[in-house]
Amino acid sequence: MKITNLERGTLSVRCSYENRENAQGAWIEMPLLYFPGYRGEDGNGNPLPVERGNNNQVRVHFSGPSGEIHVFFRERRLWRAAELVSLLTAAWFIWEICRHRSELSEER
C-alpha cells in the first residue's frame, strides 16, 4: 500500500492510494480522531464505509488498485436544529432584557 498526496484540513483528509496487492477489504486509518459524522468518498464522490479504528482514529474501507479518498466531517441535522434553538433563545433573552429596561424607564 502506498499513500501519496496527503492533504489535511481541520476536519478533513484527502489522499491518493495505490493498493499494490489489490486486496479486497483494504482500509486506511486517517490521522483524525473518530467522531460520529465523518463521511468518506472516493474520487468519483461514491460513499465509502467509515468506522472507528485503532486508537480511535477514522478508518476508511476501500477497494480497487488505486484511487483517491476524501474523508470529511458533516454535522448531523439535529445538531444544526439545536444551534438554531440556541440562537432563537439568545435572541429572545436579549429582547426580554431590552423590553424590561424600557418598561422600567417608562415607570420613572
All heavy atoms as an XYZ file, in Angstrom:
890
protein
N       0.844     -1.174      0.000
C       0.000      0.000      0.000
C       0.887      1.234      0.000
O       1.812      1.332      0.793
C      -0.881     -0.021      1.235
C      -1.720      1.200      1.405
S      -3.196      1.199      0.433
C      -4.015     -0.225      1.070
N       0.581      2.151     -0.886
C       1.335      3.392     -0.965
C       0.345      4.558     -0.909
O      -0.618      4.598     -1.663
C       2.136      3.439     -2.265
C       2.981      4.673     -2.404
C       3.775      4.631     -3.711
C       4.600      5.897     -3.849
N       5.349      5.897     -5.103
N       0.591      5.495      0.003
C      -0.245      6.675      0.171
C       0.537      7.887     -0.324
O       1.685      8.090      0.053
C      -0.623      6.893      1.655
C      -1.275      5.647      2.242
C      -1.504      8.108      1.814
C      -2.570      5.262      1.617
N      -0.093      8.689     -1.166
C       0.556      9.886     -1.688
C      -0.416     11.064     -1.619
O      -1.610     10.888     -1.406
C       0.999      9.692     -3.153
O      -0.141      9.359     -3.938
C       2.047      8.596     -3.272
N       0.103     12.246     -1.828
C      -0.692     13.480     -1.898
C      -1.616     13.659     -0.700
O      -2.784     14.008     -0.855
C      -1.519     13.518     -3.184
C      -0.671     13.418     -4.431
O       0.447     13.927     -4.459
N      -1.176     12.753     -5.434
N      -1.087     13.445      0.475
C      -1.889     13.599      1.690
C      -2.090     15.083      1.979
O      -1.138     15.825      2.155
C      -1.201     12.920      2.882
C      -1.958     12.946      4.192
C      -3.197     12.065      4.096
C      -1.082     12.464      5.326
N      -3.353     15.510      1.981
C      -3.720     16.895      2.291
C      -4.630     16.854      3.502
O      -5.674     16.209      3.468
C      -4.461     17.544      1.127
C      -3.673     17.634     -0.144
C      -4.529     18.132     -1.294
O      -5.587     18.749     -1.035
O      -4.150     17.881     -2.439
N      -4.248     17.566      4.550
C      -5.032     17.532      5.771
C      -5.616     18.899      6.060
O      -4.920     19.906      6.054
C      -4.166     17.084      6.943
C      -4.965     16.944      8.200
C      -4.183     16.330      9.299
N      -5.067     16.234     10.454
C      -4.699     15.823     11.623
N      -3.461     15.451     11.819
N      -5.550     15.765     12.607
N      -6.922     18.922      6.331
C      -7.611     20.128      6.764
C      -7.949     19.988      8.238
O      -7.519     19.041      8.908
N      -8.733     20.914      8.755
C      -9.108     20.865     10.160
C      -9.942     19.629     10.473
O      -9.673     18.922     11.435
C      -9.905     22.127     10.543
O      -9.141     23.270     10.189
C     -10.201     22.151     12.026
N     -10.942     19.358      9.653
C     -11.828     18.212      9.864
C     -11.909     17.332      8.623
O     -12.911     16.649      8.398
C     -13.234     18.696     10.240
C     -13.352     19.420     11.567
C     -14.751     19.991     11.738
C     -13.025     18.492     12.723
N     -10.862     17.331      7.814
C     -10.890     16.515      6.603
C      -9.484     16.070      6.218
O      -8.500     16.684      6.606
C     -11.508     17.296      5.443
O     -10.694     18.380      5.094
N      -9.451     14.995      5.440
C      -8.198     14.482      4.882
C      -8.488     13.998      3.476
O      -9.523     13.362      3.226
C      -7.629     13.310      5.726
C      -6.428     12.686      5.033
C      -7.257     13.762      7.104
N      -7.580     14.303      2.553
C      -7.685     13.822      1.178
C      -6.346     13.183      0.828
O      -5.296     13.738      1.145
C      -7.995     14.982      0.245
C      -8.207     14.580     -1.188
C      -8.488     15.789     -2.058
N      -9.653     16.534     -1.647
C     -10.893     16.326     -2.101
N     -11.111     15.369     -2.980
N     -11.892     17.076     -1.688
N      -6.396     12.027      0.184
C      -5.153     11.368     -0.227
C      -5.401     10.479     -1.433
O      -6.535     10.166     -1.770
C      -4.559     10.557      0.922
S      -5.511      9.092      1.351
N      -4.311     10.090     -2.060
C      -4.346      9.103     -3.142
C      -3.697      7.837     -2.616
O      -2.830      7.886     -1.751
C      -3.572      9.613     -4.350
O      -4.134     10.806     -4.830
N      -4.138      6.706     -3.139
C      -3.562      5.428     -2.700
C      -3.267      4.537     -3.893
O      -3.857      4.693     -4.963
C      -4.499      4.705     -1.724
C      -5.757      4.177     -2.365
C      -5.810      2.898     -2.914
C      -6.902      4.957     -2.424
C      -6.963      2.410     -3.501
C      -8.057      4.478     -3.000
C      -8.081      3.203     -3.541
O      -9.227      2.744     -4.129
N      -2.341      3.650     -3.673
C      -2.005      2.623     -4.651
C      -1.959      1.304     -3.893
O      -1.069      1.086     -3.064
C      -0.662      2.937     -5.307
C      -0.340      2.064     -6.480
C       0.948      2.496     -7.150
O       1.178      3.710     -7.290
O       1.733      1.580     -7.501
N      -2.919      0.458     -4.150
C      -3.055     -0.821     -3.465
C      -2.347     -1.887     -4.309
O      -2.950     -2.536     -5.152
C      -4.541     -1.138     -3.290
C      -4.799     -2.351     -2.434
O      -3.876     -2.973     -1.933
N      -6.053     -2.693     -2.283
N      -1.065     -2.052     -4.096
C      -0.251     -2.938     -4.935
C      -0.675     -4.394     -4.852
O      -0.557     -5.134     -5.806
C       1.214     -2.793     -4.555
C       1.742     -1.420     -4.889
C       3.157     -1.244     -4.466
N       3.603      0.112     -4.817
C       4.630      0.698     -4.285
N       5.363      0.070     -3.382
N       4.959      1.909     -4.644
N      -1.177     -4.805     -3.698
C      -1.630     -6.192     -3.543
C      -3.057     -6.366     -4.023
O      -3.539     -7.479     -4.160
C      -1.521     -6.612     -2.075
C      -0.099     -6.573     -1.562
C      -0.037     -6.763     -0.057
O      -1.073     -7.096      0.542
O       1.046     -6.585      0.504
N      -3.767     -5.251     -4.277
C      -5.160     -5.252     -4.724
C      -6.036     -6.110     -3.806
O      -6.885     -6.850     -4.257
C      -5.270     -5.706     -6.180
C      -6.575     -5.247     -6.806
O      -7.269     -4.394     -6.261
N      -6.901     -5.824     -7.938
N      -5.778     -6.027     -2.520
C      -6.518     -6.816     -1.541
C      -7.923     -6.265     -1.374
O      -8.128     -5.063     -1.270
C      -5.794     -6.793     -0.204
N      -8.895     -7.157     -1.374
C     -10.274     -6.759     -1.108
C     -10.431     -6.510      0.382
O      -9.787     -7.135      1.202
C     -11.243     -7.851     -1.563
C     -11.246     -8.071     -3.064
C     -11.659     -6.824     -3.826
O     -12.594     -6.131     -3.451
N     -10.936     -6.527     -4.899
N     -11.284     -5.580      0.739
C     -11.490     -5.270      2.150
C     -10.347     -4.472      2.749
O     -10.141     -4.484      3.953
N      -9.602     -3.771      1.912
C      -8.485     -2.964      2.411
C      -9.031     -1.721      3.108
O     -10.137     -1.270      2.830
C      -7.572     -2.578      1.253
N      -8.230     -1.176      4.013
C      -8.635      0.035      4.725
C      -7.418      0.879      5.060
O      -6.299      0.392      5.061
C      -9.430     -0.285      5.990
C      -8.804     -1.316      6.885
C      -9.059     -2.650      6.883
C      -7.836     -1.101      7.913
N      -8.307     -3.280      7.834
C      -7.547     -2.357      8.496
C      -7.181      0.013      8.410
C      -6.638     -2.501      9.532
C      -6.281     -0.136      9.444
C      -6.025     -1.399      9.995
N      -7.698      2.159      5.326
C      -6.672      3.118      5.729
C      -7.178      3.804      6.985
O      -8.354      4.145      7.077
C      -6.428      4.186      4.646
C      -5.898      3.561      3.375
C      -5.476      5.259      5.141
C      -5.769      4.554      2.233
N      -6.282      4.015      7.935
C      -6.630      4.813      9.103
C      -6.074      6.211      8.897
O      -4.886      6.396      8.671
C      -6.101      4.186     10.390
C      -6.897      2.960     10.755
C      -6.610      2.447     12.142
O      -5.698      2.949     12.810
O      -7.315      1.505     12.552
N      -6.973      7.172      8.975
C      -6.621      8.567      8.733
C      -6.175      9.249     10.027
O      -6.593      8.847     11.107
C      -7.823      9.322      8.167
C      -8.300      8.794      6.854
S      -7.052      9.101      5.606
C      -7.913      8.629      4.133
N      -5.366     10.285      9.929
C      -4.897     10.990     11.129
C      -5.961     11.954     11.673
O      -5.751     13.154     11.799
C      -3.652     11.737     10.634
C      -3.929     11.983      9.193
C      -4.714     10.788      8.725
N      -7.147     11.399     11.949
C      -8.264     12.145     12.526
C      -8.856     11.327     13.657
O      -8.935     10.102     13.547
C      -9.363     12.373     11.482
C      -9.035     13.218     10.267
C     -10.119     13.064      9.211
C      -8.895     14.676     10.681
N      -9.278     11.985     14.726
C      -9.967     11.277     15.796
C     -11.397     11.015     15.362
O     -12.095     11.913     14.893
C      -9.954     12.086     17.095
C      -8.602     12.194     17.775
C      -8.702     13.076     19.014
C      -8.081     10.819     18.165
N     -11.839      9.774     15.536
C     -13.183      9.390     15.103
C     -14.248     10.067     15.953
O     -14.122     10.197     17.166
C     -13.364      7.874     15.186
C     -14.748      7.449     14.769
C     -15.052      7.304     13.427
C     -15.747      7.248     15.715
C     -16.318      6.953     13.029
C     -17.015      6.891     15.325
C     -17.301      6.741     13.978
O     -18.572      6.394     13.596
N     -15.296     10.489     15.273
C     -16.470     11.057     15.918
C     -17.627     10.801     14.971
O     -17.452     10.877     13.754
C     -16.255     12.562     16.130
C     -17.180     13.158     17.135
C     -16.920     13.013     18.489
C     -18.308     13.844     16.747
C     -17.765     13.564     19.424
C     -19.169     14.388     17.667
C     -18.899     14.252     19.010
N     -18.811     10.458     15.484
C     -19.932     10.236     14.569
C     -20.153     11.466     13.690
O     -20.182     12.586     14.176
C     -21.127     10.018     15.511
C     -20.516      9.532     16.778
C     -19.181     10.220     16.882
N     -20.271     11.250     12.417
C     -20.461     12.345     11.475
C     -19.395     12.377     10.392
O     -19.534     13.116      9.413
N     -18.328     11.577     10.545
C     -17.324     11.525      9.483
C     -17.868     10.723      8.315
O     -18.528      9.708      8.492
C     -16.015     10.911      9.975
C     -15.102     11.939     10.575
C     -14.924     12.040     11.942
C     -14.412     12.826      9.759
C     -14.089     12.988     12.493
C     -13.574     13.787     10.293
C     -13.422     13.858     11.659
O     -12.599     14.808     12.186
N     -17.590     11.195      7.111
C     -18.012     10.546      5.880
C     -16.780     10.310      5.019
O     -15.808     11.042      5.108
C     -18.981     11.429      5.096
C     -20.169     11.919      5.882
C     -21.261     10.876      5.902
N     -22.458     11.420      6.496
C     -22.861     11.146      7.729
N     -22.155     10.361      8.497
N     -23.977     11.644      8.199
N     -16.869      9.298      4.167
C     -15.787      9.003      3.238
C     -16.320      8.915      1.828
O     -17.432      8.446      1.602
N     -15.530      9.398      0.880
C     -15.876      9.325     -0.539
C     -14.647      8.951     -1.340
O     -13.534      9.298     -0.966
C     -16.379     10.675     -1.051
C     -17.682     11.132     -0.469
C     -18.122     12.480     -1.011
O     -17.307     13.174     -1.672
O     -19.285     12.862     -0.761
N     -14.891      8.268     -2.463
C     -13.781      8.019     -3.371
C     -13.646      9.223     -4.316
O     -14.355     10.218     -4.169
C     -13.973      6.702     -4.124
C     -15.190      6.695     -5.035
O     -15.782      7.767     -5.276
O     -15.543      5.605     -5.523
N     -12.761      9.131     -5.279
C     -12.510     10.242     -6.181
C     -13.703     10.626     -7.044
O     -13.781     11.741     -7.550
N     -14.674      9.708     -7.206
C     -15.862      9.970     -8.008
C     -17.050     10.433     -7.172
O     -18.149     10.604     -7.697
C     -16.260      8.727     -8.804
C     -15.183      8.301     -9.777
O     -14.544      9.140    -10.397
N     -14.967      7.008     -9.897
N     -16.846     10.585     -5.859
C     -17.935     11.004     -4.987
C     -18.787      9.877     -4.450
O     -19.807     10.123     -3.805
N     -18.392      8.632     -4.714
C     -19.141      7.487     -4.187
C     -18.814      7.291     -2.709
O     -17.658      7.411     -2.304
C     -18.788      6.208     -4.960
C     -19.128      6.330     -6.418
O     -20.177      6.859     -6.785
N     -18.234      5.875     -7.278
N     -19.826      6.983     -1.891
C     -19.568      6.831     -0.454
C     -18.699      5.616     -0.136
O     -18.787      4.580     -0.794
C     -20.964      6.683      0.148
C     -21.860      6.309     -0.969
C     -21.227      6.801     -2.233
N     -17.846      5.780      0.869
C     -17.001      4.701      1.372
C     -17.342      4.471      2.846
O     -17.603      5.430      3.571
C     -15.521      5.067      1.246
C     -14.982      5.273     -0.164
C     -13.569      5.824     -0.109
C     -15.032      3.980     -0.946
N     -17.321      3.217      3.294
C     -17.609      2.949      4.710
C     -16.547      3.542      5.630
O     -15.355      3.444      5.365
C     -17.600      1.422      4.806
C     -17.627      0.908      3.414
C     -17.110      1.991      2.532
N     -17.012      4.168      6.710
C     -16.133      4.785      7.708
C     -16.494      4.202      9.061
O     -17.666      4.028      9.378
C     -16.314      6.322      7.731
C     -15.518      6.949      8.851
C     -15.919      6.919      6.401
N     -15.470      3.884      9.855
C     -15.713      3.348     11.196
C     -14.593      3.773     12.132
O     -13.602      4.365     11.706
C     -15.818      1.828     11.164
C     -14.522      1.135     10.780
C     -14.654     -0.375     10.700
O     -15.788     -0.886     10.748
O     -13.621     -1.039     10.573
N     -14.767      3.450     13.396
C     -13.740      3.723     14.408
C     -12.647      2.679     14.272
O     -12.899      1.479     14.264
C     -14.373      3.647     15.789
C     -13.406      3.916     16.915
C     -14.145      3.966     18.209
N     -15.162      5.006     18.015
C     -16.041      5.356     18.918
N     -16.087      4.777     20.065
N     -16.917      6.307     18.666
N     -11.405      3.148     14.187
C     -10.272      2.243     14.055
C      -9.469      2.158     15.339
O      -9.951      2.509     16.424
N      -8.239      1.696     15.232
C      -7.346      1.612     16.389
C      -7.063      3.007     16.925
O      -6.950      3.966     16.163
C      -6.025      0.938     15.996
C      -6.239     -0.501     15.579
O      -7.137     -1.174     16.066
N      -5.416     -0.960     14.655
N      -6.917      3.108     18.233
C      -6.633      4.386     18.892
C      -7.646      5.469     18.531
O      -7.315      6.646     18.474
C      -5.219      4.868     18.575
C      -4.173      3.947     19.141
O      -4.309      3.440     20.247
N      -3.125      3.704     18.368
N      -8.883      5.037     18.229
C      -9.991      5.954     17.958
C      -9.749      6.815     16.713
O     -10.218      7.942     16.618
C     -10.272      6.835     19.181
C     -11.691      7.331     19.200
O     -12.599      6.630     18.773
N     -11.885      8.533     19.682
N      -9.011      6.292     15.756
C      -8.793      7.012     14.507
C      -9.882      6.645     13.505
O     -10.537      5.617     13.622
C      -7.430      6.672     13.911
C      -6.278      7.258     14.695
C      -4.951      6.972     14.021
O      -4.677      5.855     13.623
N      -4.139      8.004     13.904
N     -10.056      7.500     12.492
C     -11.037      7.253     11.440
C     -10.482      6.201     10.483
O      -9.400      6.370      9.930
C     -11.351      8.552     10.668
C     -12.271      8.271      9.501
C     -11.962      9.589     11.598
N     -11.222      5.119     10.310
C     -10.825      4.042      9.387
C     -11.771      4.062      8.183
O     -12.981      4.068      8.339
C     -10.919      2.692     10.079
C     -10.528      1.533      9.168
C     -10.633      0.218      9.884
N      -9.587      0.149     10.899
C      -9.482     -0.848     11.779
N     -10.358     -1.832     11.782
N      -8.501     -0.847     12.660
N     -11.187      4.067      6.987
C     -11.960      4.090      5.746
C     -11.672      2.822      4.971
O     -10.515      2.477      4.733
C     -11.577      5.310      4.879
C     -12.431      5.372      3.651
C     -11.669      6.581      5.670
N     -12.738      2.115      4.568
C     -12.602      0.902      3.754
C     -12.731      1.280      2.282
O     -13.521      2.149      1.925
C     -13.693     -0.099      4.122
C     -13.549     -0.627      5.506
N     -12.881     -1.792      5.780
C     -13.968     -0.131      6.699
C     -12.906     -2.001      7.088
N     -13.564     -1.005      7.662
N     -11.951      0.625      1.434
C     -11.986      0.913      0.006
C     -11.650     -0.346     -0.762
O     -11.231     -1.362     -0.189
C     -10.999      2.032     -0.347
C      -9.573      1.674     -0.063
C      -8.790      1.091     -1.045
C      -9.026      1.901      1.190
C      -7.478      0.745     -0.773
C      -7.725      1.564      1.461
C      -6.944      0.978      0.477
N     -11.837     -0.300     -2.065
C     -11.449     -1.416     -2.936
C     -10.869     -0.823     -4.216
O     -11.056      0.350     -4.512
C     -12.655     -2.300     -3.256
O     -13.642     -1.543     -3.903
N     -10.175     -1.641     -4.943
C      -9.576     -1.183     -6.186
C      -8.077     -1.032     -6.062
O      -7.544     -0.866     -4.966
N      -7.391     -1.063     -7.195
C      -5.928     -0.994     -7.183
C      -5.384      0.401     -6.879
O      -4.285      0.533     -6.357
C      -5.534     -1.435     -8.590
C      -6.727     -1.126     -9.432
C      -7.922     -1.285     -8.539
N      -6.138      1.441     -7.209
C      -5.679      2.800     -6.922
C      -6.874      3.737     -6.937
O      -7.937      3.412     -7.443
C      -4.628      3.244     -7.938
O      -5.218      3.326     -9.224
N      -6.659      4.909     -6.387
C      -7.737      5.888     -6.379
C      -7.469      7.006     -5.394
O      -6.358      7.167     -4.889
N      -8.527      7.765     -5.127
C      -8.438      8.893     -4.209
C      -9.500      8.723     -3.136
O     -10.596      8.214     -3.394
C      -8.677     10.193     -4.979
C      -8.419     11.433     -4.167
C      -8.517     12.681     -5.009
O      -7.727     12.821     -5.951
O      -9.401     13.501     -4.701
N      -9.168      9.165     -1.922
C     -10.093      9.084     -0.793
C     -10.206     10.473     -0.170
O      -9.206     11.164      0.006
C      -9.583      8.087      0.272
C      -9.581      6.681     -0.294
C     -10.435      8.157      1.530
C      -8.987      5.650      0.636
N     -11.427     10.837      0.128
C     -11.683     12.105      0.818
C     -12.539     11.785      2.046
O     -13.622     11.230      1.923
C     -12.409     13.081     -0.106
C     -12.680     14.406      0.528
N     -13.788     15.141      0.238
C     -11.989     15.131      1.442
C     -13.776     16.256      0.941
N     -12.692     16.269      1.673
N     -12.038     12.140      3.225
C     -12.760     11.950      4.481
C     -13.044     13.324      5.057
O     -12.145     14.165      5.124
C     -11.941     11.110      5.485
C     -12.678     10.961      6.795
C     -11.639      9.750      4.902
N     -14.281     13.560      5.437
C     -14.678     14.877      5.931
C     -15.757     14.726      6.996
O     -16.388     13.678      7.111
C     -15.186     15.753      4.781
C     -16.322     15.119      4.018
C     -17.634     15.405      4.342
C     -16.064     14.227      2.992
C     -18.680     14.812      3.651
C     -17.100     13.627      2.293
C     -18.413     13.921      2.626
N     -15.953     15.786      7.760
C     -16.948     15.775      8.827
C     -18.165     16.561      8.387
O     -18.055     17.661      7.865
C     -16.374     16.409     10.101
C     -17.311     16.351     11.261
C     -17.476     15.181     11.973
C     -18.030     17.472     11.634
C     -18.337     15.120     13.046
C     -18.889     17.425     12.710
C     -19.050     16.251     13.415
N     -19.327     15.971      8.587
C     -20.593     16.648      8.305
C     -21.474     16.541      9.540
O     -21.744     15.445     10.023
C     -21.284     16.026      7.108
C     -22.627     16.672      6.857
C     -23.125     16.572      5.447
N     -22.192     17.147      4.497
C     -21.982     16.625      3.293
N     -22.607     15.546      2.916
N     -21.140     17.203      2.472
N     -21.911     17.702     10.035
C     -22.740     17.728     11.237
C     -24.086     17.063     10.967
O     -24.595     17.106      9.857
C     -23.003     19.169     11.707
C     -21.767     19.951     12.018
C     -21.203     20.649     10.799
O     -21.754     20.511      9.690
O     -20.181     21.332     10.951
N     -24.644     16.502     12.016
C     -25.978     15.927     11.901
C     -27.005     17.052     11.866
O     -26.794     18.121     12.425
C     -26.250     15.011     13.084
C     -25.326     13.819     13.087
C     -25.621     12.924     14.249
N     -24.757     11.760     14.189
C     -24.877     10.727     14.990
N     -25.802     10.718     15.918
N     -24.072      9.708     14.864
N     -28.126     16.814     11.244
C     -29.179     17.828     11.148
C     -29.698     18.223     12.514
O     -30.046     19.376     12.744
C     -30.312     17.307     10.280
C     -29.936     17.200      8.830
C     -31.096     16.757      7.993
N     -30.641     16.524      6.630
C     -31.169     15.648      5.831
N     -32.175     14.909      6.226
N     -30.695     15.499      4.608
N     -29.746     17.262     13.416
C     -30.224     17.558     14.762
C     -29.326     18.589     15.446
O     -29.808     19.457     16.170
C     -30.291     16.271     15.592
C     -30.793     16.406     17.025
C     -32.219     16.934     17.040
C     -30.722     15.068     17.732
N     -28.022     18.519     15.191
C     -27.095     19.486     15.775
C     -27.383     20.882     15.230
O     -27.340     21.861     15.960
C     -25.662     19.108     15.490
C     -25.217     17.840     16.140
C     -25.930     17.067     17.015
C     -23.968     17.200     15.969
N     -25.187     15.986     17.383
C     -23.980     16.038     16.762
C     -22.839     17.487     15.220
C     -22.906     15.175     16.830
C     -21.771     16.623     15.285
C     -21.803     15.479     16.090
N     -27.652     20.971     13.946
C     -27.970     22.266     13.335
C     -29.277     22.807     13.911
O     -29.410     24.002     14.157
C     -28.081     22.142     11.813
C     -26.748     21.950     11.152
C     -25.928     23.194     11.353
N     -24.646     23.038     10.718
C     -23.641     23.834     10.913
N     -23.747     24.845     11.739
N     -22.502     23.627     10.313
N     -30.250     21.938     14.126
C     -31.513     22.367     14.728
C     -31.280     22.874     16.150
O     -31.855     23.881     16.561
C     -32.513     21.218     14.725
N     -30.420     22.211     16.904
C     -30.116     22.640     18.269
C     -29.421     24.003     18.262
O     -29.686     24.844     19.128
C     -29.238     21.608     18.971
N     -28.555     24.243     17.284
C     -27.911     25.553     17.166
C     -28.944     26.638     16.885
O     -28.866     27.738     17.432
C     -26.854     25.535     16.063
C     -25.624     24.738     16.417
C     -24.654     24.615     15.261
O     -25.035     24.929     14.106
O     -23.508     24.203     15.517
N     -29.933     26.335     16.049
C     -30.990     27.297     15.744
C     -31.819     27.605     16.995
O     -32.129     28.772     17.269
C     -31.886     26.764     14.630
C     -33.041     27.656     14.214
C     -32.531     29.000     13.704
C     -33.891     26.966     13.173
N     -32.147     26.575     17.771
C     -32.888     26.782     19.019
C     -32.077     27.656     19.970
O     -32.617     28.566     20.608
C     -33.261     25.431     19.669
C     -33.769     25.620     21.085
C     -34.290     24.700     18.823
N     -30.792     27.411     20.070
C     -29.925     28.229     20.938
C     -29.892     29.683     20.485
O     -29.963     30.601     21.304
C     -28.506     27.671     20.954
O     -28.486     26.382     21.500
N     -29.792     29.899     19.189
C     -29.770     31.254     18.650
C     -31.087     31.977     18.930
O     -31.088     33.137     19.370
C     -29.495     31.221     17.153
C     -29.470     32.565     16.439
C     -28.317     33.418     16.952
C     -29.361     32.371     14.948
N     -32.196     31.292     18.712
C     -33.500     31.903     18.975
C     -33.689     32.196     20.455
O     -34.244     33.240     20.822
C     -34.618     30.999     18.456
C     -34.703     30.857     16.938
C     -35.746     29.827     16.558
C     -34.977     32.197     16.283
N     -33.211     31.309     21.313
C     -33.308     31.534     22.756
C     -32.484     32.745     23.177
O     -32.936     33.569     23.977
C     -32.850     30.275     23.523
O     -33.661     29.173     23.121
C     -32.945     30.471     25.019
N     -31.296     32.878     22.649
C     -30.447     34.028     22.969
C     -31.096     35.321     22.488
O     -31.093     36.333     23.203
C     -29.064     33.861     22.352
N     -31.668     35.304     21.280
C     -32.340     36.494     20.755
C     -33.543     36.856     21.625
O     -33.774     38.035     21.928
C     -32.776     36.264     19.315
N     -34.316     35.871     22.033
C     -35.463     36.118     22.901
C     -35.010     36.689     24.242
O     -35.624     37.618     24.759
C     -36.248     34.823     23.123
C     -37.364     34.972     24.113
C     -38.584     35.536     23.905
C     -37.330     34.571     25.478
N     -39.319     35.503     25.050
C     -38.573     34.914     26.041
C     -36.369     33.955     26.276
C     -38.871     34.663     27.373
C     -36.679     33.693     27.593
C     -37.919     34.047     28.131
N     -33.935     36.165     24.802
C     -33.410     36.638     26.081
C     -32.992     38.108     25.985
O     -33.333     38.924     26.855
C     -32.229     35.751     26.505
C     -31.691     36.043     27.865
C     -32.421     35.743     29.003
C     -30.445     36.633     28.018
C     -31.923     36.008     30.262
C     -29.936     36.904     29.270
C     -30.686     36.596     30.398
N     -32.293     38.476     24.937
C     -31.873     39.861     24.731
C     -33.090     40.760     24.546
O     -33.160     41.856     25.108
C     -30.898     39.961     23.532
C     -29.576     39.272     23.886
C     -30.669     41.411     23.118
C     -28.656     39.054     22.718
N     -34.067     40.310     23.783
C     -35.289     41.088     23.575
C     -36.005     41.328     24.895
O     -36.481     42.433     25.158
C     -36.187     40.363     22.587
C     -37.439     41.117     22.264
C     -37.556     42.202     21.454
C     -38.733     40.845     22.774
N     -38.854     42.623     21.417
C     -39.612     41.807     22.222
C     -39.244     39.888     23.638
C     -40.961     41.827     22.510
C     -40.601     39.903     23.920
C     -41.441     40.868     23.371
N     -36.092     40.303     25.743
C     -36.751     40.444     27.051
C     -36.013     41.434     27.946
O     -36.633     42.220     28.659
C     -36.868     39.085     27.746
C     -37.946     38.190     27.186
C     -39.348     38.726     27.441
O     -39.589     39.320     28.513
O     -40.186     38.551     26.553
N     -34.717     41.416     27.938
C     -33.934     42.367     28.741
C     -34.202     43.793     28.263
O     -34.446     44.694     29.075
C     -32.421     42.035     28.675
C     -32.141     40.762     29.463
C     -31.590     43.198     29.205
C     -30.728     40.263     29.320
N     -34.180     44.004     26.961
C     -34.441     45.344     26.420
C     -35.872     45.789     26.746
O     -36.097     46.943     27.107
C     -34.217     45.357     24.912
S     -32.501     45.132     24.435
N     -36.819     44.891     26.631
C     -38.213     45.222     26.945
C     -38.370     45.575     28.416
O     -39.039     46.542     28.768
C     -39.118     44.046     26.578
C     -40.598     44.355     26.659
C     -41.401     43.190     26.121
N     -41.308     42.032     26.974
C     -42.208     41.731     27.923
N     -43.231     42.520     28.139
N     -42.056     40.645     28.647
N     -37.737     44.808     29.274
C     -37.817     45.060     30.718
C     -37.194     46.411     31.070
O     -37.734     47.167     31.880
C     -37.120     43.930     31.479
C     -37.190     44.060     32.959
N     -38.368     43.949     33.665
C     -36.217     44.309     33.880
C     -38.125     44.120     34.945
N     -36.815     44.337     35.104
N     -36.059     46.729     30.440
C     -35.410     48.025     30.697
C     -36.280     49.193     30.228
O     -36.357     50.226     30.876
C     -34.044     48.087     30.025
C     -33.011     47.281     30.747
C     -31.663     47.472     30.125
N     -30.677     46.702     30.875
C     -29.422     46.597     30.552
N     -28.977     47.229     29.477
N     -28.592     45.878     31.264
N     -36.937     49.023     29.077
C     -37.789     50.124     28.590
C     -39.013     50.291     29.485
O     -39.476     51.416     29.697
C     -38.203     49.885     27.146
O     -39.057     48.771     27.058
N     -39.538     49.218     30.044
C     -40.672     49.316     30.975
C     -40.247     50.037     32.256
O     -40.997     50.837     32.804
C     -41.225     47.941     31.310
C     -42.005     47.312     30.179
C     -42.456     45.893     30.502
O     -42.147     45.399     31.617
O     -43.096     45.281     29.636
N     -39.030     49.756     32.736
C     -38.533     50.428     33.945
C     -38.334     51.922     33.701
O     -38.621     52.734     34.570
C     -37.222     49.798     34.398
C     -37.317     48.427     35.051
C     -35.925     47.903     35.362
C     -38.164     48.473     36.300
N     -37.840     52.287     32.518
C     -37.616     53.706     32.233
C     -38.937     54.450     32.064
O     -39.040     55.629     32.368
C     -36.731     53.875     31.003
O     -37.395     53.396     29.864
N     -39.973     53.768     31.576
C     -41.288     54.392     31.434
C     -41.942     54.637     32.802
O     -42.711     55.581     32.964
C     -42.194     53.528     30.569
C     -41.826     53.539     29.115
C     -42.688     52.580     28.307
O     -43.629     51.992     28.855
O     -42.387     52.421     27.104
N     -41.670     53.786     33.778
C     -42.251     53.923     35.113
C     -41.667     55.127     35.845
O     -42.292     55.674     36.744
C     -42.037     52.657     35.930
C     -42.857     51.500     35.453
C     -42.571     50.228     36.228
O     -41.761     50.275     37.190
O     -43.145     49.183     35.880
N     -40.490     55.551     35.512
C     -39.847     56.684     36.211
C     -40.424     57.938     35.770
O     -40.948     58.774     35.694
C     -38.350     56.691     35.954
C     -37.673     55.546     36.617
C     -36.202     55.646     36.360
N     -35.565     54.430     36.868
C     -34.325     54.168     36.734
N     -33.535     55.004     36.104
N     -33.805     53.078     37.204
